[in-house]
Amino acid sequence: MILPVRVAVVGGGVIGLSVAWLAAMRGCEVALVDAAPATGASWVAGGMLAPITEASPGEEALLALGGASLARWPAFAAELASASGRNPGLRRDGTIVVAIGNAEAAELGALADHLRALGLEVGRLGAREARAMEPCLGPSVHSGLSVPGDLSVNNRELLTALREAAVAHGTSPIAVAAESVRPGSVELVNGSTLGCDVVVLAAGAWSGNLHPALEKAVRPVKGEILRLRARSGALPPPAHSVRAFVEGRQIYLVPRDAGGLVLGATQYEAGFDVDVTVRGVGELLHGAEQVMPAVAEYALMECAAGLRPGSPDNLPLVGWLEPGVLTATGHHRGGLLLAPITAETVVDLIAGREAPTEMLAADPLRTTVHCGAS
């Protein structure tokens, strides 16, 4: 075991903060390099921890990784609450997946068949059963699935707790953006150099700009998201997270305390554009009203856009890029979900241990070698 070492974590989103906190707790001397930590895609996110309802045929390795991280979440949240004195808002109500119309119902049925073939727990719901579970669902809901094992978290409380816990355990914030990384150092945009033993590159969608091995392996995927609040007299938000198939798109509604509701999310390739578009807002609200008509009476509190770090095969990139440089990026829609197992993997690798079995498929060299040669 090689701990303790000097570790420079580049990126202050949920992955970078989780790594910094865990590495500091394990005795490393940690510096967190980010001009604006606890912002970006992690701050914008909806907070669903839902590997089962995100499952797609052909992505079984990603599903296994998500399931392994989901199992770590209760202990991770409890330890973080103890370390920070702040509740990260973990909810255990599960998810309901609903379909609007016959075509969407067929897509939902295919998802149910796929999940059952993998031995995962899902329950088929008729329209009446779905509305019995969530009275706020509207008459357009055709059918549904109950997925009791999914969780959700208040991402903003989580980020605040991670930042406070990391600093409390000795992490030094460096409020300057990184220019590039290489073994033994991080070059900062102000012209200075931060020396270290290990660099952990966790800069999300910007990671490809900081190391040549990631240049073609990580790309930004834009997502717009809305935050709403139930006004007096309106039906309250659902108790469960609700994912819906609507007119060929998927949306989700994630409840928050005090009548809050997060509505997301669009998904498209737009480079590093973070403007919120009228079309994106309109699509989300149109879909949400079909699923939950009462949302039309809610107050619109915030419109925001974030850039998810996409990878060629939707698996993250977690592991050694070269001696002295680890990467933890490319998590796409799963950054919050995969934070516990990613932080554990990075600290294990720093300490000379092997990564968890489920993380082996995320070896970054699987894509960087190919992308670098293309």
N, C-alpha and C positions, 0 to 999 in steps of 0.2 A: 504493500500500500504506500502511495507516494504523498498523500496529504500530510501536512498542509503545504500549499503552493500559492503563488501569486496568480490570481485569475482576473483577466479583464473580460467582462461580459459586455458585448457591443449590442445594444438594443434594450429598451426598457418597456416593452410590451409584456403581455402575460407570460410568455416563454422566458424572456430575459430576466424578468423580476423573479420568477419561480426558481430559475437556475441560481441567480445571485443569492436569494434567501437560503436555499438548501446548501449551496457551497459554503456560505458563511457559517451556517450552523454546524457544518462538518469540519470547521477549523481553517478553511482557506482564507487568505487575505484577498478580498474581492473589491474591485472597482467596477462601477456600472457606468458605461459610457452612453449617454443619450442626452441630446439637447432638451428634450421634452418628454421625460418618461411618463408612463401610465396614460398615454394618449393613443392616437392612431386607431387601427382596426380593433384593438383590444377594448378601447374605450367605447367605440361605436357598437360593438357586438350585442347580440340579443341575449346570450347567456344560456342557450340550450346545451345540455350535455347528453346528446342523443345519438349514440352510434347505431342503434338498432333502426330508428326511423330514417337515418341517413344512408342505410345500407343499399348498395347497388350490386347486381350480378357482376362478377369479375373483379370485385374489390374486397375479396374475403380477407386478404392480409390487413387491409385498413380496418375492416370490421373487428378482427381479432385484436388489433392494437387499440382501437377505441374501447372495446370491452374491457381489456386489461387496465386501461387508464381509468375508466368509469369505476371499476372495483376499488381503485385507490382513492377516489374522491372523498368519501366520508372521513377517512383518517386524515387526509391532506387538509380538508377544511377545518377539522377539529384542531389539528396541530397549529394551523395558521391562526385560528381564533385565539388559541392560548398564547402564541408568540406575539401577536399584535394587539390583543385586547379588543379586536373588532370582528363582528360577525360577517363573514363573506356572503351570507344570504343563500345558503344551499337549500334547495327545495326538493322534496322527494315525492311529489304528487304524480309523477309520470306524465306521459304524453298521450293525447288522442290524435289520430290521423284521420282526416275526413276527406270525402270526395264530393265535388259538385258536378252532377251530371253523369250520364252513363259511361262516356269515354273515360272520365276520371275514375269512375268506380272500377272499370276494368284495369286501369293502371294500379289502383289500390289493391285489387285482388291479386295482381301479379306480385306486388311487394309482399303481401301476406304469404303467398305460396313460397316465395323465395326465403322468407324468414323462417317459416315452418320447416322447410327442407334443411335448414341449418340448425334446427333444434332450438330456435329462440322462441321465447314466450310472447305471443300476441293473441288477442281475442277479437274475433270479428263482431262488429256492431251493426245492427240495422239503424235506420234513421231515428226511430223512436228511442232505441237504446242509447244512441249517442246524445240525443237531446235530454234524456233522463240523467245522464252523467253531467252534462253541461247545458243547463236551460238557456244560456245565451246563444246557442247555435240556432241558426235560422232555418226556415222551411226548405231552402235550396239544398241542404245537406242530404246527400243520397245514402251514404253508408259510411262506416268508419272502422278503425282498429283501435284497440286499447293496448298500450305498451307501458305497463306499470313500472318497468325497471329503469326508465329514463329519469334523469335528474335535470335541474337547471340551477343557475347561480346568478346572483346580482353582480355582473361583471365589474361595475364601477366600485362597489364595496370591496370586491375581491382585489382589484388593482391597488386600491388605497391600502388595504391590509398587507398585501405583499410588499409594497414599498416601505411601509412603516416597519414591518418585521425584518426586511433586509437591512435597513439602516440600523435598527436596534441591535442586530447581531454583527455590526461592524462594517457593513458595506459602505464604501466611499462613493458618493455620486460625483460623476464628472459631467458637468452640464455643457458639453461641447460635442458636436457631431463628429463621427469618424469619417476620415477620408479614404482609408484603406487599412487592411489588416495583413499581417504576415507573422511568421513564427517569432515570438519574443517581443512583439510590439504592436501598438495601434497608432497609426498616423492620424492626427486630429486636424480638422479644417483650419484651426488657428495656427498651424505650422509646428506645433509641439508634438512630442512623441511620448507615449505611455508605455513603459517597459513592463513585462510580465513573464511568467513561465508558460501560461496557457491562455490563448485567446478563445473565447466562445462567441461565435458569430450568430447572433439571434436578432437580426435587424429586420425581420419580416420581409415585406415586398422589396425593400431596398438592399437586401443581402447580396443580390447579384451584382450590385455596383461596387462592392467592397472587396471581393476576392474573385480572381479570374475563373476559378473552377465552378463558380455559381452563375456566371454571366448569362448562360443560356438555360440554366436549370430552374431559376426562380423568376416568376413574372407577377405583376400586379393584376388582381381580379377585383374590379370595382363592385361594391355593394352599397345600396342606399337603404336607410332604415329610419323608422319614425318612432317617436315616443309620445304616447297618449296618456290622458288621465280621465277617469270616469267623472263626469259632472253630477251634481245633485239630481236625483230622479232617474238617472240612466241605470240600466242593468250593470252589475259589477263585472269585472273581468272574469274569465274562466279560472277555475282552481287549477286545472291542468294546463300544461303547454299544449297548444293546438297547432298542428301542421296540416296544411290543406292543399289538395290538388285543385286548382282553379284555372280553367281555360288553358290548359297546357303548361301552366306555371305552378311553382310551389311557393307558398307563403307560410309564415309562422306567426303566432301570437303568443307571447310569453308574459305571464302575469308578474307584476311587482307588488310590493306592499303599498298600502294607502291608495288603492284604486289605480295604480299605474299599469300600463300595458305597452310592451315593445312589439312593434309590427315590422317584420322584415321578410325577406330582403331581396332586392334585385341582384342580378349577377350578370356581368358582362365585361368584355375586354375593352378597356378605354385608356390604357397606359396609366400614367400617374395622375389622371384627372380626378379631383375630389369634389367637383361641383355637384350639388344635388339638382337633378333635372325635374321639370314639371311632369314629364312623362313617367319618370320613375315613381314620383309621389302619387300620381294618378293611378298607376297600375296597382300599387300597394293598397290604396284606399278602396279602389273598385273591388279588388279581390276580397278584402277584409269585410266589406259590407255584405257580400254574398254569403260569407261564412257566419258572420256575427253582425246582423243589422244594427244592433244598438251602438256599434262603434261610430255611427254617423253623429251621435249626440255627444261624443267624447271631445275633450279639448285637445288640440294638437299642440304639444309642448316643444317638440324638437324635430328637425329634419337634419340628417347627417349622412355622410358617405365615408366609407373606409376602404382600404386596399388590402385584400387578403393576399397572402403570399402563396401563389399557386405553384405546383410542380408538374412535370410531364405526366405523371401517373396518379396524382392526388395523394400519394404517400408523402409524409414529410421527409426532410433530409437531416438526419441526426447521426452524427459520428465524426470520425477524424477525416479532415480534408488532406492534411499532411501533418507530420510531427509538430506539435505545438499549436495547431489550429483545429478546433472542433467547430462544427456547425450545428445549429438547432433552428431550422427554418423550414419554409415550404409547407406549413400546416394547413393552408387553405382555410376551409370552414371549421377546422377542428382545433384551433389553437387553445381555446379554453378547455375543451375536453381533454386534450393530450398534454396539458401542462404538467400534471403530476408524474406521469411516466417519462416525459421528456427530461424534466429536471433530475429525476432519479438516474436516468441513463447517463446524462452528461457527468454527473458527480461520480458515478461508478467508473466511467471511462477515465476521468481525471485520476481516480484512485487506483487505476490499473486493473479494475475488475471488468468482467464481460457485461455487455448490455443485456437487458431482459430479452428472452427468446422472441417475444412479439415484436421487438424493435429491430431485429436483425434485417427485416425486409426494408427498413428505412435507411440502410447504409447509403450515405450520399454518393459514394463512388459508383453506384449502379447507374446513375444518370449523368454525373459530371464527366465520367470517362467517355460516355457516348456523345453527350452534348459537346464536349470539348473537341471531339474528333469530327463533328458534323460540319 
